[in-house]
């Protein structure tokens, strides 16, 4: 029988690391427990916070927002690690589909420490394409250094929205408020003009809008919407496509309207441009 008596290492071996029985597989603490904690970076916290509002994001959306200077593979590796540690949950409809991400059990615990109370999502909503289109605009708006807020249509009811018309998004920049509509061509042009354009042109009491941003899913649909809306009074109607938003961002001159093409959100488009009042309670 072999016996081993533990004693201190000789001086020339005092820095020798303890190894596990599995050799280099695991680095062991001196109390023989495996180091399993994951250090969350500010970027990880930002992703969790954004998902608490966005609910679901595609890998490419996370990449545009948080990994602009890195490869898509780098974004995937970090997301998978967060999934492994239960901070995120992934949903993939099939092997050809892009992965969707939402907050996981451990991620909710992190957000709760920040005072955020969220419900975990089990499956994407039925209108996921509409959600993702809105979140494409959200991600682009997040890249504004002076963004004050972005509220989606599923968030506005939680902040006491008082208007019958519920925009797909509401964007706040210093001195400017924009309503946003994402149009996938599922409704007739006449219905869109009657239920959206005409209501915006009548005005939302207490909420002066600088412009209404109408983002279409194709160039052909955008041109049809421009013709159907026609020229009108304030607020201005500015049109673009989802591809332009994804590829160039909201700060680029990607919008078209009654004043022509190449309009960007920093140039004056309306004489009514005040945000002293809002249509919701903080």
C-alpha positions as a printed NumPy array, in Angstrom:
array([[  0.   ,   0.   ,   0.   ],
       [  1.342,   3.38 ,  -0.994],
       [  0.974,   6.228,   1.478],
       [  1.313,   9.918,   0.685],
       [  2.094,  12.417,   3.443],
       [  1.261,  16.009,   2.51 ],
       [  3.926,  18.564,   3.29 ],
       [  5.026,  21.901,   1.923],
       [  6.959,  21.993,  -1.299],
       [ 10.671,  22.633,  -1.181],
       [ 11.563,  26.299,  -1.774],
       [ 12.432,  25.768,  -5.436],
       [  8.932,  24.262,  -6.004],
       [  6.911,  26.718,  -3.928],
       [  5.134,  28.189,  -6.955],
       [  4.083,  24.844,  -8.37 ],
       [  0.394,  24.932,  -9.371],
       [ -2.012,  22.253,  -8.207],
       [ -3.478,  20.303, -11.123],
       [ -6.683,  18.344, -11.328],
       [ -6.892,  14.625, -11.868],
       [ -7.9  ,  15.451, -15.44 ],
       [ -4.53 ,  17.075, -16.026],
       [ -4.76 ,  20.382, -17.956],
       [ -8.551,  20.223, -18.41 ],
       [ -9.434,  22.285, -15.345],
       [ -7.513,  24.82 , -13.356],
       [ -8.091,  24.054,  -9.695],
       [ -8.253,  26.267,  -6.665],
       [ -6.201,  25.227,  -3.651],
       [ -9.406,  23.987,  -2.008],
       [ -9.879,  21.628,  -4.983],
       [-12.995,  23.401,  -6.379],
       [-13.278,  24.297, -10.058],
       [-13.36 ,  27.982, -10.937],
       [-16.694,  28.271, -12.767],
       [-17.706,  31.918, -12.38 ],
       [-17.982,  34.007, -15.546],
       [-16.939,  37.633, -15.523],
       [-19.544,  39.801, -17.229],
       [-18.14 ,  42.751, -19.149],
       [-19.883,  46.095, -19.648],
       [-20.744,  44.874, -23.136],
       [-22.447,  41.795, -21.679],
       [-24.466,  43.979, -19.292],
       [-25.398,  46.214, -22.216],
       [-26.638,  43.235, -24.236],
       [-28.78 ,  42.025, -21.36 ],
       [-30.208,  45.505, -20.785],
       [-31.023,  45.935, -24.472],
       [-32.703,  42.511, -24.59 ],
       [-34.818,  43.419, -21.571],
       [-36.5  ,  45.971, -23.869],
       [-36.085,  44.396, -27.3  ],
       [-37.158,  40.919, -26.072],
       [-35.609,  39.116, -29.062],
       [-32.583,  39.988, -31.195],
       [-30.894,  38.215, -34.074],
       [-27.172,  37.471, -33.968],
       [-26.586,  40.053, -36.71 ],
       [-28.429,  42.717, -34.697],
       [-26.287,  42.064, -31.633],
       [-23.213,  42.202, -33.866],
       [-24.163,  45.592, -35.335],
       [-24.836,  47.057, -31.916],
       [-21.999,  45.647, -29.8  ],
       [-19.375,  44.076, -32.101],
       [-19.049,  46.632, -34.886],
       [-15.25 ,  46.435, -34.736],
       [-15.116,  42.643, -34.517],
       [-16.078,  39.741, -36.721],
       [-19.449,  38.03 , -36.687],
       [-17.658,  34.91 , -35.42 ],
       [-16.469,  36.829, -32.36 ],
       [-20.057,  37.853, -31.604],
       [-21.223,  34.25 , -31.974],
       [-18.556,  32.951, -29.605],
       [-19.523,  35.424, -26.895],
       [-23.225,  34.749, -27.322],
       [-22.696,  30.999, -27.068],
       [-20.673,  31.431, -23.897],
       [-23.472,  33.535, -22.391],
       [-25.919,  30.831, -23.448],
       [-23.786,  28.139, -21.828],
       [-23.814,  30.05 , -18.533],
       [-27.619,  30.568, -18.753],
       [-27.428,  34.346, -19.168],
       [-29.045,  34.051, -22.597],
       [-31.439,  31.645, -24.279],
       [-31.227,  30.839, -27.975],
       [-34.054,  29.914, -30.338],
       [-33.461,  28.61 , -33.835],
       [-36.366,  27.497, -35.96 ],
       [-34.205,  25.35 , -38.23 ],
       [-30.571,  24.832, -39.161],
       [-30.808,  27.375, -41.989],
       [-32.353,  30.108, -39.811],
       [-30.418,  32.777, -37.948],
       [-30.347,  32.365, -34.173],
       [-32.609,  34.509, -31.998],
       [-31.552,  35.513, -28.474],
       [-33.428,  36.488, -25.34 ],
       [-32.651,  36.855, -21.63 ],
       [-32.017,  33.646, -19.673],
       [-32.401,  32.751, -16.01 ],
       [-29.008,  34.064, -14.893],
       [-29.443,  37.152, -17.052],
       [-32.684,  37.97 , -15.29 ],
       [-30.89 ,  37.792, -11.932],
       [-28.335,  40.317, -13.169],
       [-31.078,  42.658, -14.391],
       [-33.025,  42.318, -11.145],
       [-29.987,  43.632,  -9.257],
       [-30.236,  46.719, -11.483],
       [-33.882,  47.194, -10.552],
       [-35.33 ,  45.751, -13.776],
       [-38.189,  43.293, -13.486],
       [-38.681,  41.218, -16.638],
       [-40.479,  38.042, -17.616],
       [-38.532,  35.317, -19.337],
       [-39.558,  34.58 , -22.923],
       [-40.17 ,  30.97 , -23.916],
       [-40.76 ,  31.331, -27.631],
       [-40.662,  34.244, -30.078],
       [-44.01 ,  35.994, -30.71 ],
       [-46.057,  35.084, -33.77 ],
       [-45.302,  38.436, -35.394],
       [-41.558,  37.959, -34.955],
       [-40.658,  39.501, -38.336],
       [-42.428,  42.706, -37.331],
       [-40.658,  42.667, -33.951],
       [-37.277,  42.168, -35.582],
       [-37.901,  44.978, -38.068],
       [-38.692,  47.363, -35.218],
       [-35.565,  46.182, -33.419],
       [-33.47 ,  46.839, -36.53 ],
       [-34.527,  50.472, -36.214],
       [-33.916,  50.334, -32.437],
       [-30.359,  49.075, -32.958],
       [-29.701,  51.877, -35.466],
       [-31.135,  54.449, -33.049],
       [-28.958,  53.073, -30.234],
       [-25.905,  54.126, -32.23 ],
       [-26.861,  57.798, -31.843],
       [-24.513,  59.124, -29.126],
       [-27.212,  61.539, -27.933],
       [-30.208,  59.182, -28.043],
       [-32.612,  60.046, -25.229],
       [-34.936,  57.075, -25.614],
       [-36.414,  54.489, -27.931],
       [-39.768,  53.019, -26.985],
       [-41.328,  50.244, -29.06 ],
       [-45.04 ,  49.578, -29.485],
       [-44.898,  46.875, -26.79 ],
       [-43.231,  49.272, -24.331],
       [-45.394,  52.387, -24.802],
       [-48.454,  50.976, -22.94 ],
       [-46.243,  50.449, -19.869],
       [-45.407,  54.165, -19.667],
       [-48.99 ,  55.457, -19.762],
       [-49.262,  56.199, -23.453],
       [-52.408,  58.327, -23.851],
       [-53.076,  58.277, -27.59 ],
       [-55.28 ,  55.911, -29.586],
       [-52.64 ,  55.581, -32.297],
       [-49.764,  53.385, -31.15 ],
       [-46.599,  53.956, -33.196],
       [-44.262,  51.055, -33.855],
       [-41.563,  53.161, -32.235],
       [-40.906,  56.521, -30.605],
       [-37.417,  58.018, -30.851],
       [-36.19 ,  60.932, -28.768],
       [-33.178,  63.079, -29.691],
       [-32.323,  66.457, -28.149],
       [-34.972,  68.889, -29.425],
       [-36.621,  66.317, -31.693],
       [-39.186,  63.544, -31.34 ],
       [-39.853,  61.034, -34.13 ],
       [-42.642,  58.51 , -34.456],
       [-41.664,  55.409, -36.437],
       [-43.728,  52.958, -38.455],
       [-42.395,  49.728, -39.939],
       [-44.435,  48.64 , -42.945],
       [-44.131,  45.08 , -44.295],
       [-46.73 ,  45.541, -47.017],
       [-49.318,  43.429, -45.193],
       [-51.977,  46.173, -45.424],
       [-53.403,  48.075, -48.367],
       [-52.027,  51.52 , -49.117],
       [-55.451,  53.099, -48.517],
       [-55.687,  51.47 , -45.085],
       [-52.19 ,  52.625, -44.137],
       [-52.916,  56.206, -45.183],
       [-56.282,  56.275, -43.379],
       [-55.129,  54.707, -40.1  ],
       [-51.604,  56.096, -39.907],
       [-50.778,  59.04 , -42.171],
       [-54.022,  60.94 , -41.706],
       [-53.963,  60.445, -37.927],
       [-50.409,  61.762, -37.673],
       [-51.312,  64.784, -39.787],
       [-54.227,  65.588, -37.485],
       [-51.68 ,  65.576, -34.686],
       [-51.216,  63.802, -31.366],
       [-52.256,  66.209, -28.585],
       [-49.353,  67.105, -26.334],
       [-46.804,  65.342, -28.542],
       [-45.3  ,  67.614, -31.214],
       [-43.459,  65.436, -33.71 ],
       [-40.504,  66.597, -35.77 ],
       [-41.25 ,  63.915, -38.364],
       [-42.756,  60.474, -38.86 ],
       [-40.27 ,  57.873, -40.062],
       [-41.88 ,  55.236, -42.283],
       [-39.582,  52.271, -42.912],
       [-40.69 ,  49.873, -45.641],
       [-39.52 ,  46.33 , -46.258],
       [-38.652,  47.031, -49.911],
       [-37.825,  49.896, -52.245],
       [-40.952,  49.271, -54.326],
       [-43.195,  49.442, -51.25 ],
       [-41.467,  52.645, -50.11 ],
       [-42.151,  54.356, -53.457],
       [-45.786,  53.253, -53.315],
       [-46.136,  54.679, -49.804],
       [-44.629,  58.009, -50.887],
       [-47.128,  58.316, -53.739],
       [-50.063,  57.302, -51.542],
       [-49.169,  59.682, -48.691],
       [-48.593,  62.686, -50.948],
       [-47.41 ,  66.053, -49.743],
       [-49.005,  67.357, -46.599],
       [-48.606,  69.609, -43.613],
       [-46.489,  68.853, -40.595],
       [-45.298,  66.538, -39.324],
       [-43.176,  65.636, -42.31 ],
       [-43.335,  62.045, -43.567],
       [-39.888,  60.599, -44.214],
       [-39.55 ,  57.257, -45.989],
       [-36.757,  54.698, -46.137],
       [-36.19 ,  50.942, -46.348],
       [-35.087,  48.419, -43.769],
       [-32.015,  47.522, -45.826],
       [-30.839,  51.143, -45.765],
       [-31.368,  51.336, -42.013],
       [-29.335,  48.148, -41.473],
       [-26.515,  49.042, -43.843],
       [-26.109,  52.799, -43.315],
       [-27.833,  53.679, -40.041],
       [-30.256,  56.434, -39.122],
       [-27.615,  59.171, -39.092],
       [-27.005,  58.766, -42.855],
       [-29.09 ,  60.595, -45.495],
       [-31.271,  57.56 , -46.196],
       [-34.716,  59.187, -46.153],
       [-36.972,  60.427, -48.938],
       [-39.973,  62.711, -48.68 ],
       [-41.838,  65.62 , -50.22 ],
       [-38.565,  67.577, -50.154],
       [-36.722,  64.991, -52.239],
       [-34.175,  62.308, -51.484],
       [-31.083,  62.222, -49.289],
       [-32.77 ,  63.644, -46.174],
       [-31.131,  62.937, -42.82 ],
       [-32.557,  63.396, -39.351],
       [-30.233,  66.261, -38.417],
       [-31.575,  68.68 , -41.04 ],
       [-34.771,  70.731, -40.538],
       [-37.828,  69.035, -42.006],
       [-40.632,  70.666, -40.031],
       [-41.407,  74.014, -38.465],
       [-42.982,  72.276, -35.461],
       [-40.038,  70.842, -33.615],
       [-40.546,  71.055, -29.897],
       [-40.315,  68.36 , -27.261],
       [-41.34 ,  70.426, -24.266],
       [-44.363,  68.166, -23.871],
       [-44.674,  64.44 , -24.229],
       [-47.547,  62.093, -24.768],
       [-46.777,  59.913, -21.774],
       [-46.015,  60.11 , -18.083],
       [-42.502,  59.403, -16.882]])
